[in-house]
């Protein structure tokens, strides 16, 4: 009965089964946190739950990445996303004004709040109050890439469901189911995406390679340029928060593959096989210790960018750490 609403989601089979069981037993929690890396399918899963509860596909055909910070699909489903850099209390008031109205008899209503870690203080206070005294027949799904930023009092009132990057086999199975073809058709995209569904789909649709190319350029500059700090800052001056995070993520993937190459392991274990020659040239510039130090710096840089730290400051830090790892400064 409910499976049809989850068919378009790639991966996360265990989570789908768990949610379907809860729906069938009418035991879905009144508030849930969907937490995990960006691009793995958390928001799509939230839409699937809302559709199952509404008995129809909600937000079908709507561009949920548009400029609108609030969207409604009938009386059954509401979607709130950050307005600018954060969720603001006016958005919560708008949501509350809809929840005060009586919904369709016998139908649950679902409120999906995306990037909930960006809520301002007043939004958080109102969120906490409504979770303490939840309206009857309303389910809240809080979607976040950074659960550690949420107030413990909010987390304690929600059932948390953790999303992980999707395994290669599950990714391939999902692509074959939705797009047809042969496993070989998706081998490169799956390796390229590193378990991030959004990246895999972007690669298949002819995109997603820009950040990877930029990451490789950053590593070349860090390895070979006489003044890597000044050179890279001239390149990244106009980069957005999202571009910074993606560039660092891809740079980390390249470094992990370099670590595999240095270990003498089979080349088949590489995720970015098409760049093996580039990585062979670059890895000679860093020791194993330096590679792992840079990986830590990239992880810290992604976390800082995700917390909306100025991207110029993020790259300042990452560049300095990379120069130190190589033995400079």
N, C-alpha and C positions, 0 to 999 in steps of 0.2 A: 504493500500500500504506500509506504513512505519512500521506498527505494528509488522511485522514479525521480525524486527531487534531488538526489545525490549523484545521479549518473554522470553529470558533466564535470565532476570533481576528480582531478588526477591525484592518485595516491591517498594516504591517510585512511586505509581500509579499516584499521582497528577503531579509529575515531568515528567513522561513519557507522560501523556496527554498533558501537556504544550508544550513539545518539539515536539511532533507529530503535534500539531496545527501549530506551527511556521514553521515546515518543509512543511506542506501542503500549507500554505499561502506564502511560499518563503520569510519568514520574520525572519529567524534565524539570531541573532546578529553576527557580524563579529568576536567578541571576547566574551567569557564567562568564568566565574570562577565557577568551581564546588567545593564547600567547605563543609566540614563536617568531622565527626570522621573517623579515619582509619578503613577500612574493611567494610564500609557500601555499597559499590558498585559504587563509583564515577567514577573510571576509566572504569569499564564495561559500564557505561552509556555513557561515552565519546566514547568508541569503537562503541556503538550502533548508536550514532549520525553520526560518520564517515561512518559506513556501510550504513546507510540510504542515505547519500549524495552520496556515491560511487555507490549505486545500487547493492551492493554485500557485503558479510561479509568480513571485513578486519581483518588482523592479526589472522585469523582462524587457530588454531593449533599451533600458535607460543607461545613460553614461554616468556612472557613479563617480567618475574622476573629474566631473565638470566643476564649475565655480560655485555651485549651490552648496551651502554648508548644511542644509536641511532638506530632506526629501521624504515624501509620504506616498505609499501605495495603498489607496483606500483607507479603511480604518484599521487594517491588520498589521501593517509594517511601516516602521519609521527608521530613517537612517540619518545619523548626525556625523559630520566629519569636521576636522579643524577649520576654523575660519582664519585664514592666514597661517600663523604658526601655532595657534592653539585653539582649544575648545573654549568658548566663552559663555558666560552665564545667560546672555540673551538667547542663545540657542537652547539652553536647558529650559528657559521659560517658555519658549515656543513649543518644545516637546511636551511640557507639563500641560499647556493649554489644550493640546490634543488629547492627552490622557484623561483629562477631566471629563471629556465627553464620553457618552456611553458607546461602547463598541458593538459590533454585530453580535447578536445573542448567540451564546455557545461557542464563540470563536476567540481563541487566544490572540493577544496583540504582542508584537515583538518590537523592541527598541534596540537597534544596532548602533553602537557608539564606536566609531573607528578612531584609532590612534588615541585611545582614552588616556594615555600617559601625558598628553599635552593639555589636559584640562587645567584651567586656572583655579585659584583657591575657592572662589565662590561656587564655581561649577562643582568642584569636589565636595564641598559641604552639602550642597543640594543633592548630589548623587548619593552621598552617604545616608542622608535622611530618608530618601525614597527607598533605599535598599533595606533600611531598618524597618520601615513600614510599607512594604510593597503593595501597590494597588492590585486588587484581585483581577486575575486573568491577564496579567502583563508579565512578559519575560524580557529580561535585559541581557544582551550579549555585548560584553565589553571586549573590543579587539585591540591588541597591543603588540608591538615589537619589543617593548621594554617593560616587562612586568615589574622589574625591580624599582621602577619609578612610582609605582602606585602606592597609595596610602595603605598601610597594613590593615586599617579598619575597613577599608573597602574590599581588600583581598579576602579578609576573613568572612565576609558575607556572600562570597561567590564560590561556585564550584569552578576550579581551574582546569582547563584542558590544554595540555602542552602539545604544540605542533613542532615537528622536527623536519629538516630537509628530507625530501622523498628519495628513497633508494632507487638505484638505477633500474632494477628489474621492475619495480612498481611504476616508475615513470614510463618505461617502455610499454608496459601493459596498458596503461591508461592512454597513451598516444595511439597505440594500435587500435584500441577500442573506439576512440573518438575520431581518428583520422584515417584508419586503415593503413594499407601498405605493408612493409616488411620491417623487421627489427633493425636491419642495416640502414634503413632510411633515417633512423633517429639516433644512431650511435654517436655521431659527432655532437649533435645538439644536447643529448643527455650528458655527455662528458663535459661539454662546455658549461652547462647550467649549474653543475655542482649541487644538485638536489633542490634548486630553487625553480619551481614550476614556471613562474613568470619569465625568468631568464631563458629557459628552454623554449618556451613558446615564442618569445621575441626573436630568438636565433632562428627558429624555423620559419618565421615570417619575414626574415631578411633584415632583422635589426639586432640590437643587443651586443654588437661587436665593438661599438665605439668606446665604451668604458674599458673593455679588455685591451684595445689598442693603446688607449691612454695609459693604462696601468703598465704595459710593457715599455712605453716611452719613459714613464717615471723611473722604472728600474734601470733603463739604459742610462738616463741622466745621472741617477744616484751612483751608478757603477763607474762611469767613464768621464763625466764632465769635470772640468777643473773647479768650477764654482757651482756645484749642483743646487745649493740652496737658492742662489739668485736666479739661476736658469729656470728651475721648476716654478718658483713663485711668479715668474713672468708668464708661464704657461697656464697656471691654475687661477689666475687673478679673477676670472669671471665664472668660475665653476660654482654650481649650485650645491646645496646640501646633499641632495640625492646623488648628483654626479660624483661628489666627493666620496660618499659611502660606497657607491658601486665601484669606483676606481680602486679604492683601498681593498675592497673585497676581492676584486680580480687580481690585484697585486699579491694578495695573500695566497691565492690559488697558484699563481706562478711560483712563488717561493716554496710552497709545499711540494710542488712537482720537482723543483730543484733539489729539495731535500731527499726526495725519492731517488733521483738520478745519482746524487752523491753517495747514497747508501749502497749502490750497486744492485738495487732491486730490478725486477723485470720491467722493461719499458711499457708493457701492457698495463701496468698499474697507474700510469700517468693519466690525468684527466684532460690535459691540454696537449694531446699528442702532436697536433699540427704545428705547435711552436717548440718542438723538441730542440731543433737546431739553435733557435734563439736562446733557449734556456741553458743549453750546453755552453754557449759563449759567456753568458752572464754569470753563471754560478761560480766561475773561477775567481770572481772578484771578492767573494765573501767566504768566511769560514762557516762551519756549521753553527757555531755559537752566534755569529753575526746574523745568520738567517733567522734563527729563533728569536733573537732580540728584535729584529725588524717585524717579525710576525706579531710579537706582543705590542709593538708600537702601532701597527695597523689596526689591531683589535681595539686598542685604546682610542685611536683616532676615529674609528667608526662609532664607538660609544659616545664620544664627545660630539660628533656631528649629529648623531641621533638625538642628543640632548639640546640641539640648536646652538651649540657653541659656534662662534664666528668661524666660517670655513678657512679664512686666512690664518687664524690662530691654530686651527687643527693642522694645516699643512706646515706651519712654522714648526710645530712640535714634531710631526712625523719626519720632516726633513732633517732636523737636528739629531733625532734619534738614529736615523739611517747613517748620517755622517759619522756619528760616534761609533756605531756598530762596525763601520768599515775601518775605524782607527783614526779618524780625523778629529778636529777640535781639541 
